[in-house]
Protein backbone atom coordinates (compact mmCIF):
# COMPACT_ATOMS: atom_id res chain seq x y z
CA UNK A 1 0.00 0.00 0.00
CA UNK A 2 1.38 3.38 -0.97
CA UNK A 3 1.89 6.05 1.70
CA UNK A 4 -0.90 8.13 0.12
CA UNK A 5 -3.33 5.17 0.18
CA UNK A 6 -2.37 4.42 3.76
CA UNK A 7 -3.05 8.02 4.77
CA UNK A 8 -6.46 7.93 3.04
CA UNK A 9 -7.37 4.98 5.26
CA UNK A 10 -5.83 6.48 8.41
CA UNK A 11 -7.62 9.84 8.19
CA UNK A 12 -11.17 8.46 8.67
CA UNK A 13 -9.90 6.06 11.35
CA UNK A 14 -8.40 8.91 13.35
CA UNK A 15 -11.41 11.18 12.79
CA UNK A 16 -13.85 8.48 13.94
CA UNK A 17 -11.87 7.89 17.12
CA UNK A 18 -11.65 11.59 17.92
CA UNK A 19 -15.40 12.02 17.30
CA UNK A 20 -16.06 9.10 19.65
CA UNK A 21 -13.82 10.57 22.32
CA UNK A 22 -11.24 7.79 21.97
CA UNK A 23 -7.63 8.91 21.91
CA UNK A 24 -5.54 7.92 18.91
CA UNK A 25 -2.69 6.34 20.83
CA UNK A 26 0.54 5.10 19.32
CA UNK A 27 -0.55 1.55 20.13
CA UNK A 28 -4.01 1.94 18.60
CA UNK A 29 -2.57 3.42 15.42
CA UNK A 30 0.07 0.66 15.21
CA UNK A 31 -2.62 -2.04 15.44
CA UNK A 32 -4.68 -0.37 12.72
CA UNK A 33 -1.63 0.02 10.47
CA UNK A 34 -0.70 -3.64 10.98
CA UNK A 35 -4.19 -4.63 9.84
CA UNK A 36 -3.97 -2.29 6.84
CA UNK A 37 -0.77 -3.97 5.71
CA UNK A 38 -2.50 -7.35 5.44
CA UNK A 39 -4.41 -8.66 2.45
CA UNK A 40 -6.04 -11.42 4.48
CA UNK A 41 -7.97 -11.55 7.73
CA UNK A 42 -5.19 -11.71 10.33
CA UNK A 43 -5.46 -13.49 13.62
CA UNK A 44 -4.89 -11.64 16.86
CA UNK A 45 -1.50 -13.38 17.10
CA UNK A 46 -0.47 -12.17 13.63
CA UNK A 47 -1.42 -8.59 14.47
CA UNK A 48 0.34 -8.82 17.83
CA UNK A 49 3.57 -10.07 16.25
CA UNK A 50 3.49 -7.39 13.54
CA UNK A 51 2.97 -4.59 16.06
CA UNK A 52 5.52 -5.99 18.48
CA UNK A 53 8.28 -5.60 15.88
CA UNK A 54 7.92 -1.81 16.14
CA UNK A 55 6.56 -1.59 19.69
CA UNK A 56 8.20 -4.37 21.73
CA UNK A 57 6.58 -3.07 24.93
CA UNK A 58 3.01 -3.64 23.65
CA UNK A 59 1.00 -6.21 25.56
CA UNK A 60 -1.56 -8.67 24.26
CA UNK A 61 -4.21 -6.86 26.31
CA UNK A 62 -3.45 -3.61 24.47
CA UNK A 63 -3.64 -5.27 21.08
CA UNK A 64 -6.89 -7.09 21.91
CA UNK A 65 -8.48 -3.97 23.36
CA UNK A 66 -7.58 -1.91 20.32
CA UNK A 67 -9.02 -4.47 17.93
CA UNK A 68 -12.35 -4.28 19.73
CA UNK A 69 -12.59 -0.57 18.93
CA UNK A 70 -11.84 -0.97 15.20
LINTATA-V150908 format. One record per pair of residues at least 4 apart in sequence whose ideal C-beta (glycine too) atoms are under 6 Angstrom apart, sorted by the first residue. I is the first residue (numbers start at 1). J is the second residue. Records with the same first field share a line. If there is no record, write none. Layout:
# LINTATA-V150908
I=J  J
This chain:
# LINTATA-V150908
1=5  6
9=36
10=14
12=16
13=32
14=24
17=22  24
24=28  29
27=58  62
28=66
30=51  55
31=51  63  66
34=47  50  51
38=42
42=46  47
48=52  60  63
51=55  58
52=56  58
58=62
